Amino acid sequence: MRLTLAALLLLGGAAAAQPGEEMAAPLTGLPGDPARGRAIVADRQRGLCLLCHAAPIAEERFQGDLAPSLAGVGARLTEGQLRLRMVDGRRLNPDTIMPSYYSTEGLRQVGRAWQGRTILSAQEIEDVVAYLATLRD
């Protein structure tokens, strides 16, 4: 069951992207900053990535194992594939449990404070994508 959930969540194989499986265009005109992206991934209040994923961030204890490890994700997925998964993974898997970090449409059970708001800003998405793209080993 855990393996099935993990496969459905975030990180597919290294196969070439099919139409609709990536979001090639950046969300902003500024390049992402990998250092800021790493901080977001490690932040248990902001990104929440480590709740489900393990990442090569040794100083962070108690990392998740529900979803695939983020180690080497930059070698497995393109920036466009990473961006799509961050923006709204439901485009690839309507049943995913991964949050849609940059979508406000079609969400259920959204707290009042978050209604009409994205979890991360466009620049924060680009920062996380830039960081994840550096994870090549």
Beta strands, then each sheet from edge to edge (+ up, - down):
end
